[in-house]
Amino acid sequence: MEVVIAPLPELVQLAANAIEDVLRSKPDGVIGLATGSSPLAIYDELARRHREDGLSFAKARGFMLDEYVGLPKDHPERYRNVIEKEIASRVDWPESQVQGPNGLATDIKQACADYEQAIKDAGGVDLQILGIGTDGHIAFNEPGSSLTSRTRIKTLTAQTREDNARFFDDDIDQVPHHCLTQGLGTIMEARHIVLIATGKQKAEAVHQLVEGPISAMWPGTILQMHPHCTVLLDDAAASRLQLASYYRGTYNHKPDWQGI
């Protein structure tokens, strides 16, 4: 696990560079897409690079981490619509090449199995963008999730629903109780994982993620076992890290050719 502590604009550039490297070297590459606030600045930068530098998504595939169960197709907070708004419609990404779990499926179990198969059929995820919840969840793998779990239905915790109420007019009653989510085992199969976290409210989750024991109580800690995971943090999110000075020094003395 590589930890980079830097101002947000630098973090955004690093993440966008990694995604661009995938798409330039492998135009039909597979990008794992996250929702929430954390990746929005990355999507803005990718849209700018498409507009100004010709970065193309025309042959790429995109797979979302998760989706609410039961939200109507036209609901603005349905994650497929959020991804369409924040990135897919702003670049040359064909709608058919961006896919998410089917939160309106009548057979949820089969829909989850189909989603797992679709990722495999695409050759797996080349680069997965992640955020992390204040309780340590990644995707919607809430505390207590199996560390080898696959795509499935999950019940959201009260904390997650409270955190996400800001997207639903600050009305927690509008936030669904259930979601479909890639499992921790599914996420761990991505070839490169780039997690971005900002703000002091994420500091404890980041501390556990990077320096705590691997535990289902903090699901993101499974990423310590990933062979190529990059954690991008601003100063506030890194404020609880005991080895922060070491991470800063390591990154500052990193060879220019190495990338993330």
N, C-alpha and C positions, 0 to 999 in steps of 0.2 A: 504494500500500500504506500503510495506516494502522497504526501500532504504538502499542499502549496498554500501559503498564507500571503495574501496580497490584496490590494484595493480591488473593488468589484470590476472596474473597467479592464484591468489586467486579467482577471479570472475569466471574464467573458471572451477576451481575445484567445486565451489558451484553449477554452472549450471549442470555440468556433474553428480555430486552427486544426484541432484534432478531427473535427467532423469534416472540414474541407479536405484534409489529407486523405480521409477515407474515400470521399467522392471523386477527388482528382485521380487517385490511383486505381479506384474500382468504381466506375460510374454506376454500376448496379448494386452498390453496397447496401447494407441493411442497417438502418438507424433506429434505435429504440427511443421512443418519445415519452417524455414525462409532462405532466400538467402541473398545476399549482403555480405559485409565484416565482419559485427559484429559477426556472429555465427561461423566463420571458425575455430577459435581456440577451440571452444567447440566441433566441429566435429572431429578435430584432436585428442582431448583427448578421445572422445568416441571410435574412431577407435583404439587408443592405449589400452583402457580397453577391447575392444573385442579381440584384438590380444594377450594381455598379461594376462588378468584376466578372459577371457571367457564370457564377457558380451554379451548376445545374443539378436538379433533383429529378430530371425527366426519366431516368432509368432506375432510380433508387427505390427501395422499398422502405416503408415505415411501419413499425409496430408499436402500438400504445401499451403502456404498462397496465392500465386498468380502466374500468368504466362503472358508473353507477348502475344499479339494477332498477329498472322501472321508469326512468325518466323518459318522457316522450321524445321522439326523434327530433322535434324542433325546439327542444328546451335549450336555452343558451348555455346552461352549465353541463349539458351532456358532453362528456369529454371528447367525443368524436367531433362535435361542433367547436369546442374550444381549440382543438388542434387545427381544425380547418381555418379558424379565424386567425390564430396566432402565428402559424407558419405555413401550412400547406397551400392556402390560397394566395400567399404572398410570394411564392416561388412557383416554378414550373412543375409542381408535383401532381401527377394525375391522381384523381380521387380514388381510382381503383387500386392504387399502389400504396395507399395508407389504410391500415386496418387496425381495428380495436376489438376487444371482446364484445360479444353481443349481449348487452344488458337487457334486451327485450326478448330474448329467446324463450320459447316455451319449454324447451328441454335444456336446462342450465348445464347439467352434467355433460351432455353431448357438445354444447357450445364451447365449453372449456377445453374438451378434448380436441375439438376441431381447431381451436386457436393454437394450441400447442403444436398440432400437426402443421398448421400454416407456417409457423415460425421455422420448423424443421425443413419444410419444403423449400423455403426461401434461402436455406443454407445457414440459418442461425444469424444472430445479431452481431454485427461488426463492432458497433459502438453504442452503448446504452447510456443515455442521459438519466441521471437520478437526482432527486431531492431527498430530504429526510424530514420526517415529522418530529414534533417536539417530544413525542414519546418513543422516538427511535424507529418508527416504521419506515420501510421503503416500499414503494408502490403502496398497496393497501394491506401489506403484511403486518398486522397489528401485533402487539406484544403477546407472546404465547404461540406465535405461528411456528409450525415445523420448519426447521432449518433446511429441509430437503423438499419442501412443498412445491406443488405444480399449480398451474392456473386453476382457480376454483372460486367459489362464492365465499365471501367473508362478511361478518357482521362488524360494522364500524364501532369503535369505542366512543364513549361520550366525549372524550377529549378531542378525537379527530373530528367528530361532528361539530363540536364547538369551534374548533380551529377553522373549519370550512364554512361555517355560517356566514363569514364575510362575503362569500360568493353568492349567498342566497338572501340578500337584503338583511343580513344580521339576524335572520330568523332560523333558529336551529330546527324548528319543526318542519321546515322545508327541505332539510338535508336528508337524503335517503339513509336508511339503516343498513342497506346491503350494497355490496359491490362485487364485481368480478375482477380478479387481480392475477397477474402473473405471480407465481410462487417464488420463494427464495431460491429454490433449485433451478427454476427457469431463468431467473435473472443471472444467476452465477454462471450460466453457460455463455453469456455474451463474451466476446473476445476482449473487449476493453470497456471498462465501466468508468464513467466520469460523473462524480457526484459533486454538486455545488450546494453550499449552505451559507447563508448570510444572516446576520443579526444575532443579538445576544440571546434571544428566545431559543435559538438552536444550540447554544453552547453546551448544555448538559448532554444532549443527544450526541453531539459531535465528540465530546469527551469519551462517552461510552463507546461510540463507533470506532474511534481510533485507538484508545488506550485501555478500554475496559475488557473484561473477559467476554469470550464468545458465549452468548446466551440468548435464548428465545425471548427473554424479557426485554431485550434490546435487539430487535431483529436485524438491524443494519450491521451489527457486529460480525455477521457471517462474511461480510466483505473483506475482513482480515484474511480470509482464506483464498481470496481471488488472486490469480497470478498477475493481473494487470488492472489495478484499480487506482484511480487518481481522485483525490479529495481536494476540492477547491474551496477555500475558506477566506472570508474577510476577518479582520482583527476581532470583531465582536463574536463571531461564531467560534473563533479559536481561543477565546479568552479563558477557557477552563483547561486547556491542554498543558500538561506538565512539561512536555518536551517541545513547546512552541519554539523556543530559541534554536533548538537543534533542527527542526523542520525548516525554519527560515534559512539557517546557515547552509543546510544541504541543498536547498533550491538555489540559493545565491551562488553557490560554487558548482552548480551542475554544468556539464559540458554543453556547449551551444547546440551540438548536433543531436543531442539525445531526445529532445521533445518531451512530451508527457505520455 
